[in-house]
């Protein structure tokens, strides 16, 4: 059998569905940002990002239709309100694209690992290459503009050392050892993503039309802020710098450029994606205070995600992914 004639598996269909829905949501945000950006270099990168996804979207549709599945609705120009006032600064738009590119790289790698058919593997390879190119572009421009905050520097030890005794894991009671480089990686990643969550929640809450959505976004903003403070305090106690905040990059506009559905979906997408990074942080944490902090964040975010899910389904905003056959229903008498 021709390897490309193999039917796509449930995992492969699931990754394509997710790539389409999540991708169209981000694409609408990117299109709005492109419409307000004045900086020529930032505009060029956003034009590249939009063109890149248009190519990927076309290929995803081809894969899905060939298998006989309906193409998801996702998000369209109907979720944008044209001609609205500026909500974000140019530099925040660049930060947004950089962090979203990090999420995209993880999604492409996950999708590749779930794919068997060669044409699909080649597709995700190309998506990954596009994402890596965008990652380099956003970092270079952030560095050029003096807006990329690098992680703390370490001074080298004279010789390698080995862990000895239980004090290495102490952190809640008694003296704490300094943070390990492996723990700082996760703290930095999680803080940067939390800062993006918080900033978007502030902007979205200003312009949301529904009182229910506005209330949820305000609550989400407070949750993100509390978690940022908890993670930042751990760095500060070791006299380490924390990533810069971006709240001042949100204007005072109350003119919504997005549908409430798009803003809610995007907030939930970031919440769910962040859980993978919280889990990685927990896995690498070897200090008690870090473990407890990550556990609290994960538990709280599960509660927030449940509230988010209830609002999405109540408003009929949650598109259903392809489901496995319901054998019990099929076996019933007609």
One Martini backbone bead per residue (centre of mass of N, CA, C, O) as a GRO file, in nm:
protein
  334
    1UNK     BB    1   0.097   0.036   0.022
    2UNK     BB    2   0.063   0.357   0.003
    3UNK     BB    3   0.158   0.571   0.245
    4UNK     BB    4  -0.046   0.813   0.135
    5UNK     BB    5  -0.314   0.609   0.155
    6UNK     BB    6  -0.334   0.627   0.434
    7UNK     BB    7  -0.520   0.665   0.689
    8UNK     BB    8  -0.595   0.874   0.919
    9UNK     BB    9  -0.565   0.911   1.233
   10UNK     BB   10  -0.694   1.033   1.519
   11UNK     BB   11  -0.437   1.193   1.591
   12UNK     BB   12  -0.405   1.338   1.315
   13UNK     BB   13  -0.680   1.474   1.310
   14UNK     BB   14  -0.649   1.622   1.582
   15UNK     BB   15  -0.406   1.802   1.503
   16UNK     BB   16  -0.539   1.944   1.262
   17UNK     BB   17  -0.774   2.066   1.413
   18UNK     BB   18  -0.605   2.229   1.619
   19UNK     BB   19  -0.436   2.391   1.413
   20UNK     BB   20  -0.677   2.538   1.289
   21UNK     BB   21  -0.819   2.674   1.529
   22UNK     BB   22  -0.572   2.808   1.662
   23UNK     BB   23  -0.463   2.947   1.405
   24UNK     BB   24  -0.714   3.133   1.345
   25UNK     BB   25  -0.702   3.290   1.608
   26UNK     BB   26  -0.416   3.409   1.573
   27UNK     BB   27  -0.462   3.534   1.291
   28UNK     BB   28  -0.663   3.753   1.385
   29UNK     BB   29  -0.470   3.897   1.572
   30UNK     BB   30  -0.252   3.956   1.360
   31UNK     BB   31  -0.433   4.125   1.171
   32UNK     BB   32  -0.488   4.348   1.368
   33UNK     BB   33  -0.196   4.428   1.432
   34UNK     BB   34  -0.120   4.505   1.144
   35UNK     BB   35  -0.334   4.750   1.131
   36UNK     BB   36  -0.160   4.920   1.375
   37UNK     BB   37   0.120   4.905   1.283
   38UNK     BB   38   0.410   5.127   1.227
   39UNK     BB   39   0.647   4.954   1.229
   40UNK     BB   40   0.818   4.819   0.968
   41UNK     BB   41   0.957   4.565   1.091
   42UNK     BB   42   0.708   4.451   1.232
   43UNK     BB   43   0.525   4.433   0.987
   44UNK     BB   44   0.695   4.227   0.827
   45UNK     BB   45   0.663   3.991   1.027
   46UNK     BB   46   0.350   3.978   1.015
   47UNK     BB   47   0.328   3.923   0.715
   48UNK     BB   48   0.479   3.655   0.734
   49UNK     BB   49   0.288   3.510   0.936
   50UNK     BB   50   0.032   3.524   0.758
   51UNK     BB   51   0.148   3.380   0.509
   52UNK     BB   52   0.229   3.118   0.653
   53UNK     BB   53  -0.059   3.033   0.746
   54UNK     BB   54  -0.202   3.026   0.472
   55UNK     BB   55  -0.040   2.783   0.374
   56UNK     BB   56  -0.114   2.587   0.606
   57UNK     BB   57  -0.423   2.601   0.584
   58UNK     BB   58  -0.449   2.482   0.300
   59UNK     BB   59  -0.324   2.203   0.377
   60UNK     BB   60  -0.521   2.124   0.601
   61UNK     BB   61  -0.775   2.119   0.427
   62UNK     BB   62  -0.680   1.897   0.238
   63UNK     BB   63  -0.652   1.674   0.446
   64UNK     BB   64  -0.943   1.678   0.560
   65UNK     BB   65  -1.110   1.645   0.296
   66UNK     BB   66  -0.980   1.374   0.199
   67UNK     BB   67  -1.114   1.225   0.466
   68UNK     BB   68  -1.424   1.355   0.502
   69UNK     BB   69  -1.402   1.601   0.677
   70UNK     BB   70  -1.492   1.871   0.832
   71UNK     BB   71  -1.425   2.190   0.836
   72UNK     BB   72  -1.356   2.400   1.051
   73UNK     BB   73  -1.445   2.712   1.153
   74UNK     BB   74  -1.328   2.880   1.368
   75UNK     BB   75  -1.176   3.183   1.248
   76UNK     BB   76  -1.277   3.508   1.127
   77UNK     BB   77  -1.353   3.821   1.011
   78UNK     BB   78  -1.613   3.817   1.199
   79UNK     BB   79  -1.407   3.854   1.465
   80UNK     BB   80  -1.374   4.143   1.343
   81UNK     BB   81  -1.335   4.501   1.410
   82UNK     BB   82  -1.319   4.747   1.207
   83UNK     BB   83  -1.180   5.064   1.296
   84UNK     BB   84  -1.049   5.051   1.561
   85UNK     BB   85  -0.886   5.118   1.823
   86UNK     BB   86  -0.604   5.110   1.984
   87UNK     BB   87  -0.479   4.852   2.221
   88UNK     BB   88  -0.177   4.812   2.120
   89UNK     BB   89   0.144   4.812   2.099
   90UNK     BB   90   0.401   4.736   1.900
   91UNK     BB   91   0.580   4.585   2.114
   92UNK     BB   92   0.362   4.389   2.208
   93UNK     BB   93   0.316   4.249   1.940
   94UNK     BB   94   0.601   4.126   1.935
   95UNK     BB   95   0.579   3.965   2.195
   96UNK     BB   96   0.339   3.797   2.111
   97UNK     BB   97   0.471   3.656   1.866
   98UNK     BB   98   0.696   3.521   2.023
   99UNK     BB   99   0.524   3.346   2.223
  100UNK     BB  100   0.343   3.208   2.009
  101UNK     BB  101   0.579   3.069   1.867
  102UNK     BB  102   0.647   2.882   2.101
  103UNK     BB  103   0.378   2.732   2.092
  104UNK     BB  104   0.403   2.638   1.798
  105UNK     BB  105   0.655   2.460   1.829
  106UNK     BB  106   0.523   2.261   2.025
  107UNK     BB  107   0.285   2.177   1.839
  108UNK     BB  108   0.452   2.066   1.602
  109UNK     BB  109   0.606   1.848   1.762
  110UNK     BB  110   0.356   1.697   1.864
  111UNK     BB  111   0.236   1.637   1.583
  112UNK     BB  112   0.478   1.480   1.472
  113UNK     BB  113   0.473   1.252   1.699
  114UNK     BB  114   0.163   1.167   1.589
  115UNK     BB  115   0.291   1.098   1.310
  116UNK     BB  116   0.313   0.872   1.014
  117UNK     BB  117   0.260   1.001   0.766
  118UNK     BB  118   0.469   1.145   0.545
  119UNK     BB  119   0.316   1.406   0.452
  120UNK     BB  120   0.267   1.500   0.748
  121UNK     BB  121   0.557   1.510   0.844
  122UNK     BB  122   0.650   1.717   0.632
  123UNK     BB  123   0.458   1.940   0.717
  124UNK     BB  124   0.563   1.972   1.015
  125UNK     BB  125   0.848   2.035   0.933
  126UNK     BB  126   0.777   2.303   0.787
  127UNK     BB  127   0.644   2.438   1.031
  128UNK     BB  128   0.895   2.431   1.210
  129UNK     BB  129   1.075   2.601   1.024
  130UNK     BB  130   0.896   2.849   1.031
  131UNK     BB  131   0.903   2.888   1.340
  132UNK     BB  132   1.213   2.923   1.367
  133UNK     BB  133   1.231   3.171   1.190
  134UNK     BB  134   1.041   3.346   1.367
  135UNK     BB  135   1.202   3.327   1.626
  136UNK     BB  136   1.455   3.471   1.523
  137UNK     BB  137   1.319   3.736   1.433
  138UNK     BB  138   1.200   3.827   1.708
  139UNK     BB  139   1.462   3.832   1.870
  140UNK     BB  140   1.627   4.028   1.695
  141UNK     BB  141   1.426   4.268   1.727
  142UNK     BB  142   1.419   4.283   2.036
  143UNK     BB  143   1.722   4.336   2.065
  144UNK     BB  144   1.739   4.590   1.888
  145UNK     BB  145   1.509   4.740   2.086
  146UNK     BB  146   1.562   4.653   2.395
  147UNK     BB  147   1.317   4.402   2.472
  148UNK     BB  148   1.513   4.168   2.563
  149UNK     BB  149   1.512   3.947   2.838
  150UNK     BB  150   1.747   3.791   2.983
  151UNK     BB  151   1.870   3.560   3.158
  152UNK     BB  152   2.047   3.482   3.409
  153UNK     BB  153   2.367   3.486   3.520
  154UNK     BB  154   2.642   3.267   3.557
  155UNK     BB  155   2.901   3.140   3.755
  156UNK     BB  156   3.157   2.938   3.740
  157UNK     BB  157   3.271   2.652   3.851
  158UNK     BB  158   3.553   2.474   3.914
  159UNK     BB  159   3.371   2.211   3.968
  160UNK     BB  160   3.198   1.946   3.976
  161UNK     BB  161   2.889   1.847   4.141
  162UNK     BB  162   2.717   1.678   4.408
  163UNK     BB  163   2.448   1.556   4.558
  164UNK     BB  164   2.386   1.607   4.921
  165UNK     BB  165   2.131   1.543   5.077
  166UNK     BB  166   1.809   1.684   5.170
  167UNK     BB  167   1.861   2.002   5.137
  168UNK     BB  168   1.811   2.033   4.829
  169UNK     BB  169   1.478   2.022   4.879
  170UNK     BB  170   1.465   2.252   5.045
  171UNK     BB  171   1.219   2.553   5.103
  172UNK     BB  172   0.999   2.585   5.337
  173UNK     BB  173   1.201   2.477   5.541
  174UNK     BB  174   1.448   2.646   5.615
  175UNK     BB  175   1.710   2.646   5.424
  176UNK     BB  176   1.788   2.768   5.106
  177UNK     BB  177   1.890   2.696   4.818
  178UNK     BB  178   1.983   2.776   4.533
  179UNK     BB  179   1.898   2.802   4.227
  180UNK     BB  180   1.871   2.620   3.950
  181UNK     BB  181   1.906   2.631   3.617
  182UNK     BB  182   1.666   2.429   3.559
  183UNK     BB  183   1.457   2.613   3.722
  184UNK     BB  184   1.487   2.886   3.571
  185UNK     BB  185   1.374   2.811   3.301
  186UNK     BB  186   1.077   2.769   3.399
  187UNK     BB  187   1.034   3.040   3.534
  188UNK     BB  188   1.074   3.211   3.280
  189UNK     BB  189   0.861   3.087   3.097
  190UNK     BB  190   0.616   3.124   3.289
  191UNK     BB  191   0.634   3.430   3.321
  192UNK     BB  192   0.606   3.518   3.023
  193UNK     BB  193   0.323   3.384   2.988
  194UNK     BB  194   0.180   3.531   3.221
  195UNK     BB  195   0.224   3.819   3.114
  196UNK     BB  196   0.058   3.777   2.861
  197UNK     BB  197  -0.206   3.696   2.992
  198UNK     BB  198  -0.245   3.954   3.158
  199UNK     BB  199  -0.240   4.164   2.926
  200UNK     BB  200  -0.476   4.047   2.763
  201UNK     BB  201  -0.688   4.060   2.993
  202UNK     BB  202  -0.686   4.363   3.017
  203UNK     BB  203  -0.764   4.433   2.726
  204UNK     BB  204  -1.019   4.252   2.700
  205UNK     BB  205  -1.181   4.369   2.948
  206UNK     BB  206  -1.219   4.661   2.825
  207UNK     BB  207  -1.388   4.539   2.545
  208UNK     BB  208  -1.598   4.371   2.644
  209UNK     BB  209  -1.947   4.316   2.612
  210UNK     BB  210  -1.980   4.105   2.821
  211UNK     BB  211  -2.015   4.073   3.157
  212UNK     BB  212  -1.922   3.781   3.190
  213UNK     BB  213  -1.655   3.811   3.036
  214UNK     BB  214  -1.537   4.047   3.194
  215UNK     BB  215  -1.531   3.904   3.468
  216UNK     BB  216  -1.344   3.673   3.383
  217UNK     BB  217  -1.101   3.850   3.285
  218UNK     BB  218  -1.053   3.988   3.556
  219UNK     BB  219  -0.997   3.725   3.709
  220UNK     BB  220  -0.763   3.631   3.527
  221UNK     BB  221  -0.580   3.869   3.589
  222UNK     BB  222  -0.552   3.814   3.896
  223UNK     BB  223  -0.438   3.531   3.874
  224UNK     BB  224  -0.185   3.601   3.711
  225UNK     BB  225  -0.070   3.802   3.914
  226UNK     BB  226  -0.036   3.607   4.154
  227UNK     BB  227   0.155   3.410   3.998
  228UNK     BB  228   0.375   3.614   3.934
  229UNK     BB  229   0.444   3.680   4.228
  230UNK     BB  230   0.522   3.394   4.319
  231UNK     BB  231   0.756   3.354   4.110
  232UNK     BB  232   0.915   3.619   4.161
  233UNK     BB  233   0.986   3.575   4.465
  234UNK     BB  234   1.183   3.345   4.415
  235UNK     BB  235   1.390   3.515   4.259
  236UNK     BB  236   1.431   3.755   4.459
  237UNK     BB  237   1.550   3.578   4.699
  238UNK     BB  238   1.808   3.535   4.484
  239UNK     BB  239   1.871   3.802   4.332
  240UNK     BB  240   1.680   3.789   4.074
  241UNK     BB  241   1.553   3.866   3.784
  242UNK     BB  242   1.262   3.980   3.628
  243UNK     BB  243   1.044   4.003   3.403
  244UNK     BB  244   0.892   4.220   3.220
  245UNK     BB  245   0.626   4.423   3.191
  246UNK     BB  246   0.311   4.511   2.972
  247UNK     BB  247   0.074   4.699   3.069
  248UNK     BB  248   0.167   4.978   2.926
  249UNK     BB  249   0.086   4.849   2.627
  250UNK     BB  250  -0.201   4.934   2.708
  251UNK     BB  251  -0.459   5.098   2.635
  252UNK     BB  252  -0.776   5.289   2.690
  253UNK     BB  253  -0.946   5.127   2.520
  254UNK     BB  254  -1.319   5.034   2.450
  255UNK     BB  255  -1.267   4.921   2.156
  256UNK     BB  256  -1.357   4.636   1.995
  257UNK     BB  257  -1.171   4.413   1.773
  258UNK     BB  258  -1.328   4.167   1.909
  259UNK     BB  259  -1.476   3.897   1.981
  260UNK     BB  260  -1.570   3.731   2.257
  261UNK     BB  261  -1.503   3.452   2.151
  262UNK     BB  262  -1.204   3.504   2.082
  263UNK     BB  263  -1.108   3.599   2.363
  264UNK     BB  264  -1.190   3.344   2.516
  265UNK     BB  265  -1.038   3.134   2.356
  266UNK     BB  266  -0.752   3.255   2.388
  267UNK     BB  267  -0.743   3.236   2.695
  268UNK     BB  268  -0.779   2.926   2.707
  269UNK     BB  269  -0.537   2.848   2.535
  270UNK     BB  270  -0.323   2.968   2.732
  271UNK     BB  271  -0.401   2.803   2.979
  272UNK     BB  272  -0.353   2.519   2.855
  273UNK     BB  273  -0.060   2.561   2.753
  274UNK     BB  274   0.064   2.637   3.035
  275UNK     BB  275   0.038   2.358   3.176
  276UNK     BB  276   0.286   2.232   3.040
  277UNK     BB  277   0.490   2.429   3.181
  278UNK     BB  278   0.411   2.365   3.470
  279UNK     BB  279   0.478   2.065   3.455
  280UNK     BB  280   0.779   2.106   3.388
  281UNK     BB  281   0.844   2.266   3.643
  282UNK     BB  282   0.766   2.038   3.840
  283UNK     BB  283   0.964   1.819   3.729
  284UNK     BB  284   1.231   2.017   3.793
  285UNK     BB  285   1.162   2.043   4.084
  286UNK     BB  286   1.387   2.046   4.401
  287UNK     BB  287   1.199   2.243   4.567
  288UNK     BB  288   0.946   2.277   4.781
  289UNK     BB  289   0.841   2.565   4.704
  290UNK     BB  290   0.812   2.503   4.402
  291UNK     BB  291   0.618   2.268   4.410
  292UNK     BB  292   0.386   2.419   4.559
  293UNK     BB  293   0.349   2.645   4.351
  294UNK     BB  294   0.278   2.469   4.104
  295UNK     BB  295   0.037   2.322   4.229
  296UNK     BB  296  -0.136   2.576   4.274
  297UNK     BB  297  -0.146   2.670   3.979
  298UNK     BB  298  -0.271   2.417   3.853
  299UNK     BB  299  -0.528   2.408   4.026
  300UNK     BB  300  -0.635   2.691   3.959
  301UNK     BB  301  -0.644   2.652   3.645
  302UNK     BB  302  -0.857   2.431   3.649
  303UNK     BB  303  -1.082   2.614   3.762
  304UNK     BB  304  -1.073   2.829   3.539
  305UNK     BB  305  -1.123   2.635   3.299
  306UNK     BB  306  -1.405   2.549   3.388
  307UNK     BB  307  -1.531   2.830   3.368
  308UNK     BB  308  -1.463   2.871   3.072
  309UNK     BB  309  -1.621   2.627   2.960
  310UNK     BB  310  -1.903   2.719   3.055
  311UNK     BB  311  -1.912   2.977   2.884
  312UNK     BB  312  -1.863   2.854   2.605
  313UNK     BB  313  -2.110   2.653   2.606
  314UNK     BB  314  -2.338   2.853   2.675
  315UNK     BB  315  -2.259   3.026   2.393
  316UNK     BB  316  -2.170   2.835   2.160
  317UNK     BB  317  -1.820   2.845   2.124
  318UNK     BB  318  -1.764   2.527   2.120
  319UNK     BB  319  -1.594   2.331   1.920
  320UNK     BB  320  -1.619   2.010   1.797
  321UNK     BB  321  -1.443   1.746   1.780
  322UNK     BB  322  -1.371   1.461   1.671
  323UNK     BB  323  -1.538   1.152   1.719
  324UNK     BB  324  -1.592   0.864   1.836
  325UNK     BB  325  -1.771   0.604   1.803
  326UNK     BB  326  -2.102   0.520   1.916
  327UNK     BB  327  -2.168   0.200   1.987
  328UNK     BB  328  -2.429   0.209   2.156
  329UNK     BB  329  -2.599   0.368   1.952
  330UNK     BB  330  -2.555   0.172   1.706
  331UNK     BB  331  -2.688  -0.085   1.872
  332UNK     BB  332  -2.953   0.021   1.852
  333UNK     BB  333  -3.267   0.023   1.786
  334UNK     BB  334  -3.456   0.152   1.509
   0.00000   0.00000   0.00000
